[in-house]
Amino acid sequence: MKFILFFIAFCNAVNAASLDAGFVAAVHEVETGGRNGAILGDNGRALGPFQIHKGYWQDAVSFNKSIGGKYSDCAEYSYSVKVVTAYLNRYAKEAVLKKDYKTQAKIHNGGPKGVDKAATNVYWRKVKRSL
C-alpha cells in the first residue's frame, strides 16, 4: 500500500508542468511586493511570498503528496513555489501548459472557479502589469 501511495505521488510530481518563471515573479510581486518570509495577509488568513491560504495549501499537498511539509512552510519561497505549481497543475493544467497567465492568475487568486469570477479581473490586471 505504501508503494502505491508513493507511486501516485511520484507520478503527480513527474507529470507536473512547470510554471513560467516570469509568471511566478509577477505573482510574487503582486502578492507581497517581492518580499519573502512569514508575511501574513488577508487578515492573517494567508501566508508567505504568494499569500497562500490553508485550504489552497491542503489542495496542493493532497494533489502532490511529494511536497509534504506543513502549512507554516509556506513562509519559505521555494516551498511556496512547489505549492503554487501543484495547485495550478491541479486546477489549471491546460492553462499552465499553454502559458495562459490570465487563467492561472485568476485561479491562484479566486480558487478553482476563479476564472469565472469578475472579482479576479482586478488581480489579473495587476499580474499582467508585472509580467
Phi, psi and omega per residue, in radians:
M1 nan -0.744 3.133
K2 -1.076 -0.661 3.132
F3 -1.100 -0.732 -3.135
I4 -1.086 -0.777 3.117
L5 -1.112 -0.719 3.090
F6 -1.083 -0.771 -3.123
F7 -1.076 -0.750 3.121
I8 -1.094 -0.800 3.124
A9 -1.090 -0.726 3.123
F10 -1.086 -0.778 -3.139
C11 -1.107 -0.715 3.088
N12 -1.059 -0.747 -3.126
A13 -1.170 -0.739 -3.115
V14 -1.197 -0.659 -3.077
N15 -1.455 -0.024 -3.135
A16 -1.267 2.276 3.055
A17 -1.435 2.427 3.134
S18 -1.303 2.553 3.060
L19 -1.445 2.587 3.081
D20 -1.177 2.303 -3.094
A21 -1.036 -0.641 3.112
G22 -1.147 -0.669 3.089
F23 -1.145 -0.798 3.136
V24 -1.032 -0.779 3.136
A25 -1.099 -0.686 3.140
A26 -1.148 -0.769 3.118
V27 -1.122 -0.735 3.109
H28 -1.036 -0.771 3.129
E29 -1.092 -0.792 -3.121
V30 -1.164 -0.740 -3.052
E31 -1.218 -0.772 -3.006
T32 -2.408 0.255 -3.086
G33 1.162 0.397 3.136
G34 1.433 0.146 3.139
R35 -1.388 2.716 3.096
N36 -2.085 2.890 3.080
G37 1.920 -2.937 -3.050
A38 -1.434 1.009 -3.133
I39 -1.341 2.187 3.097
L40 -1.720 2.461 3.108
G41 -2.500 3.124 3.114
D42 0.896 0.890 -3.134
N43 0.980 0.696 3.094
G44 1.445 0.071 -3.104
R45 -1.637 -0.098 -3.131
A46 -2.226 2.580 -3.006
L47 -2.350 2.458 2.931
G48 1.521 -3.044 -3.041
P49 -1.061 -0.413 -3.116
F50 -1.980 0.173 3.091
Q51 0.889 1.060 -3.071
I52 -1.542 2.221 3.055
H53 -1.449 2.753 -3.079
K54 -1.075 -0.713 3.124
G55 -1.107 -0.659 3.085
Y56 -1.080 -0.840 3.118
W57 -1.043 -0.785 -3.141
Q58 -1.058 -0.747 3.091
D59 -1.039 -0.782 -3.081
A60 -1.152 -0.818 -3.090
V61 -1.309 -0.396 3.044
S62 -1.338 -0.500 3.090
F63 -1.315 -0.734 3.138
N64 -2.193 1.547 -3.064
K65 -1.110 -0.325 3.141
S66 -1.180 -0.265 3.109
I67 -1.147 -0.773 3.139
G68 1.025 -2.699 3.076
G69 1.395 -2.936 3.128
K70 -2.310 2.870 -3.062
Y71 -0.960 -0.673 -3.116
S72 -1.078 -0.348 3.085
D73 -1.151 -0.265 3.114
C74 -1.127 -0.156 3.047
A75 -1.249 -0.353 -3.127
E76 -1.555 2.312 -3.094
Y77 -1.001 -0.943 -3.040
S78 -1.119 -0.644 3.093
Y79 -1.143 -0.769 -3.130
S80 -1.078 -0.642 3.092
V81 -1.079 -0.706 3.093
K82 -1.079 -0.720 -3.135
V83 -1.141 -0.832 3.139
V84 -1.100 -0.715 3.118
T85 -1.063 -0.808 3.136
A86 -1.120 -0.767 -3.119
Y87 -1.068 -0.818 -3.119
L88 -1.249 -0.529 3.031
N89 -1.203 -0.542 3.121
R90 -1.258 -0.803 -2.992
Y91 -1.846 -0.186 -3.076
A92 -2.590 0.694 -3.039
K93 -1.016 -0.748 3.135
E94 -1.065 -0.709 3.110
A95 -1.143 -0.638 3.097
V96 -1.133 -0.813 -3.123
L97 -1.111 -0.630 -3.111
K98 -1.548 -0.038 -3.078
K99 1.007 0.722 3.066
D100 -1.482 1.525 -3.037
Y101 -1.168 -0.561 3.134
K102 -1.069 -0.870 3.132
T103 -1.091 -0.777 -3.139
Q104 -1.057 -0.790 -3.116
A105 -1.114 -0.776 -3.101
K106 -1.162 -0.613 3.105
I107 -1.304 -0.690 3.067
H108 -1.008 -0.753 -3.064
N109 -1.422 -0.636 -2.984
G110 -2.021 0.119 3.121
G111 1.540 -3.075 -3.060
P112 -0.938 -0.519 3.119
K113 -1.833 0.282 -3.102
G114 -1.052 -0.483 -3.141
V115 -1.097 -0.446 -3.112
D116 -1.656 -0.036 -3.078
K117 -1.646 2.185 3.106
A118 -1.079 -0.522 -3.104
A119 -1.103 -0.358 -3.126
T120 -1.533 -0.062 3.140
N121 -1.117 -0.718 3.132
V122 -1.096 -0.749 3.119
Y123 -1.075 -0.799 3.133
W124 -1.016 -0.754 -3.136
R125 -1.074 -0.640 3.093
K126 -1.148 -0.774 3.122
V127 -1.120 -0.751 -3.119
K128 -1.037 -0.718 3.117
R129 -1.134 -0.503 -3.115
S130 -1.496 -0.218 -3.135
L131 -1.210 nan nan
